[in-house]
């Protein structure tokens, strides 16, 4: 029996004209170093008024035993249940232009049916572009500008962002498969991955969120202020620099990462990236492990 993708989603019938709108996509559960994508979504939902216009059936899509939701127990009873939500929310940017955010836990089941449901919503609302975003860990120091890898269904959508120099095989994600299926259907979709220093991958890193939001703005044309994100990034940078300055050992680690980063940057486009300097240096993973250990030692239980 053929499955109907519309059975996966409940749609608000009171939805305005969204023809030509943009759908932003960010899922929990896949790689998101520095919580970069999550921070972007939280920033936009805090900055703009929003309402849910579509809700997916998480009972069909989520494996609860793999990612158990949180319940709160109080003294002698269960007090609350944090039910997972996979929703599309409607927002308007500072120019009044409507845009959409699809966010929540990455589906565990029925990927193809879920993507068919998203495509049906795009057709229903006249969505012109899908843009996804997240962070990936990289062997780079926090003292250098963050890079962004861009990919899309058309080269024109990517702009001047980094592209991978070779072919890779990686575990699939629902966002990647959505972009792939939209490309097969000749629909526009673009994705951005911010390069987060791998020693900061497990903590919230708002600098990466600022970088992603800037990429999204350039790709979509939406008017999305980033003032509060930049302030968070400024405070985070001060704290990281403070911790680094208080340890000669960690300062040496950062300088080594800087030399490694700069050597690779200078060698970009050359036949070989090998150099005597790199051969004399520890690997990025070794340096990152030292830095992660230091940062963990500096954190209090309340951090």
C-alpha positions in Angstrom: 0.0 0.0 0.0 1.4 3.4 -1.0 2.1 5.7 1.9 0.8 9.2 1.8 3.5 11.8 2.9 0.7 14.2 4.0 -0.2 11.7 6.8 3.1 12.7 8.5 2.3 16.3 9.0 -0.5 18.5 10.3 -0.7 21.9 8.5 -2.3 25.1 9.8 -5.0 26.1 7.2 -4.7 29.8 8.3 -1.4 30.5 6.5 -0.8 33.7 4.5 0.7 33.8 1.0 4.2 32.5 1.2 5.0 32.3 -2.5 8.8 32.9 -3.0 9.7 32.3 0.6 12.8 30.7 2.0 12.8 27.6 4.2 15.7 27.4 6.8 16.5 23.9 8.0 18.3 22.8 11.2 18.0 19.4 12.9 19.3 18.2 16.2 21.0 14.9 16.4 23.6 15.1 13.6 27.0 16.9 13.6 26.7 20.5 14.9 30.0 21.5 16.3 29.9 24.5 18.6 26.0 24.2 18.5 26.4 26.6 15.6 23.1 25.7 13.8 21.2 25.4 17.1 22.4 28.9 18.1 21.2 30.4 14.8 17.7 28.9 15.2 17.5 30.0 18.9 18.6 33.5 17.9 16.0 33.9 15.2 13.2 32.5 17.3 14.1 35.0 20.1 14.5 37.9 17.7 11.3 37.5 15.7 7.7 36.7 16.5 6.8 33.3 15.2 4.1 30.7 15.1 3.9 27.0 14.2 2.2 26.4 10.8 3.1 22.7 10.4 3.8 19.9 12.9 5.2 16.5 12.0 4.2 13.2 13.6 7.2 12.5 15.8 5.8 9.2 17.0 6.3 7.8 13.6 9.7 9.6 12.9 11.6 9.4 16.2 13.2 6.4 17.9 12.6 7.3 21.6 14.8 4.6 22.9 17.7 6.0 20.9 17.2 9.5 22.1 15.1 9.4 25.2 13.1 12.6 25.9 13.5 14.2 29.3 11.0 13.8 32.1 11.1 15.6 35.5 10.4 13.7 38.7 9.5 15.7 41.8 9.4 14.0 45.2 6.7 11.5 44.6 5.4 12.1 41.1 6.3 12.7 37.5 6.0 16.4 37.1 6.6 17.1 33.4 7.5 15.5 30.0 9.7 17.4 27.5 8.0 16.0 24.3 10.1 16.3 21.1 8.7 18.6 18.5 9.5 18.7 14.8 7.9 21.8 13.4 7.8 24.5 10.7 7.5 28.0 12.1 6.6 31.2 10.3 8.6 34.4 10.9 9.1 37.8 9.2 12.5 39.5 8.9 13.0 43.2 9.6 11.8 44.1 6.1 8.6 42.2 6.7 9.6 39.3 4.4 8.1 36.0 5.5 10.4 33.0 5.9 10.2 29.6 7.5 12.2 27.5 9.9 12.0 23.7 10.0 13.7 22.5 13.2 13.6 19.7 15.8 15.1 16.2 16.2 16.4 14.6 13.0 14.0 11.8 12.0 15.2 8.3 12.6 12.5 6.6 10.4 10.9 7.1 7.1 13.4 9.5 5.6 12.1 9.4 2.1 8.5 9.8 3.2 9.5 12.8 5.4 11.4 14.4 2.5 8.3 13.9 0.3 6.2 15.6 2.9 8.7 18.6 3.0 8.6 18.8 -0.8 4.8 18.8 -0.6 4.8 21.7 1.9 7.3 23.6 -0.4 4.9 23.2 -3.3 1.9 24.2 -1.2 3.6 27.4 0.1 5.6 28.2 -3.0 9.0 28.0 -1.3 11.8 29.0 -3.6 14.9 28.0 -1.7 15.9 25.7 1.2 19.0 26.6 3.2 20.5 24.3 5.9 23.4 25.1 8.3 25.5 23.5 11.0 29.0 23.4 12.4 31.7 20.9 11.7 34.9 20.4 13.8 38.2 21.5 12.1 41.9 21.6 13.1 42.0 25.4 13.1 42.7 27.9 15.9 40.0 30.3 17.3 42.3 33.2 16.6 41.8 32.9 12.8 38.7 33.7 10.7 36.2 30.8 10.6 35.8 29.2 7.2 32.5 28.0 5.8 32.1 25.1 3.4 29.2 25.7 1.0 27.3 23.2 -1.2 24.1 23.4 -3.2 22.0 22.2 -6.1 23.5 24.9 -8.3 27.0 26.5 -8.1 25.5 30.0 -8.2 23.9 29.4 -4.8 27.2 28.8 -3.0 28.8 32.1 -3.7 32.5 32.4 -2.7 32.4 29.9 0.2 35.0 27.1 0.4 34.3 23.9 -1.5 35.8 20.5 -0.7 38.8 19.8 -2.9 38.0 16.1 -3.4 35.3 13.4 -3.1 34.3 12.1 0.3 32.1 9.4 1.6 30.4 10.4 4.9 27.4 9.2 7.0 24.2 10.5 5.6 22.0 13.1 7.3 18.4 14.0 6.6 19.4 17.6 5.7 22.0 16.3 3.1 19.5 13.8 1.7 16.8 16.6 1.4 19.3 18.8 -0.5 20.2 15.8 -2.8 16.5 15.0 -3.5 15.7 18.6 -4.2 18.6 18.7 -6.7 17.2 15.7 -8.5 13.9 17.6 -8.7 15.7 20.7 -10.1 14.8 22.7 -6.9 17.1 25.2 -5.3 18.8 24.2 -2.0 22.0 25.3 -0.4 23.9 24.2 2.8 26.6 25.8 4.9 29.0 24.2 7.4 31.0 26.5 9.7 34.5 25.4 10.5 34.6 25.2 14.3 37.9 24.7 16.1 37.7 21.1 17.2 38.7 21.9 20.8 35.5 24.1 21.0 33.2 21.6 19.3 31.5 20.4 22.5 30.7 23.9 23.8 28.4 26.6 22.5 30.5 28.8 20.2 28.5 31.8 19.0 31.2 33.0 16.7 30.3 30.1 14.4 26.7 31.0 14.6 27.5 34.5 13.4 29.4 33.1 10.5 26.6 30.8 9.6 24.0 33.6 9.8 26.1 35.8 7.6 26.2 33.0 5.0 22.5 32.5 5.2 21.8 36.2 4.7 24.0 36.4 1.7 22.4 33.3 0.1 18.8 34.2 0.9 18.6 38.0 0.9 16.8 38.0 4.2 17.3 40.9 6.6 18.4 39.1 9.8 20.2 41.2 12.4 23.0 39.5 14.3 23.7 42.1 17.0 22.9 39.8 20.0 24.9 36.9 18.5 27.9 39.1 17.9 27.8 40.3 21.5 27.7 36.7 22.7 30.6 35.9 20.4 32.5 38.9 21.8 32.0 37.7 25.4 33.0 34.1 24.5 36.2 35.3 22.7 37.2 37.3 25.8 36.7 34.2 28.1 38.6 31.9 25.7 41.5 34.4 25.4 41.6 34.8 29.2 41.9 31.1 29.7 44.6 30.9 27.1 46.6 33.8 28.5 46.6 32.2 32.0 48.5 29.1 30.7 51.8 29.2 28.9 51.3 25.6 27.8 47.9 26.4 26.2 49.4 29.5 24.6 52.0 27.3 23.0 49.3 25.0 21.7 47.4 27.9 20.1 50.5 29.3 18.5 51.3 25.9 17.1 47.8 25.6 15.6 48.2 29.1 14.2 51.5 28.1 12.4 49.8 25.0 11.1 46.8 26.9 9.9 48.9 29.7 8.3 51.2 27.2 6.5 48.2 25.4 5.0 46.7 28.8 4.0 49.9 29.9 2.3 50.2 26.6 0.5 46.6 26.7 -0.9 46.7 26.1 -4.6 50.2 24.7 -4.7 50.9 21.1 -5.9 51.8 20.0 -2.4 50.9 21.1 1.2 53.9 19.3 2.7 56.5 21.4 4.5 59.4 20.9 7.0 57.4 23.0 9.5 54.4 20.7 9.4 56.6 17.6 9.8 58.1 19.0 13.0 54.7 19.8 14.6 52.2 17.6 16.4 48.9 16.8 14.6 45.8 19.0 15.0 44.2 16.2 17.0 47.0 16.0 19.4 47.0 19.8 19.9 43.2 19.8 20.2 43.2 17.1 22.8 45.6 19.2 25.0 43.4 22.3 24.6 40.2 20.4 25.3 41.7 19.0 28.5 42.8 22.4 29.6 39.3 24.0 29.0 37.6 21.1 30.8 39.8 21.8 33.8 38.9 25.5 33.9 35.1 24.8 33.9 33.2 24.9 37.1 30.1 22.6 37.7 27.9 25.6 36.9 29.4 26.4 33.5 
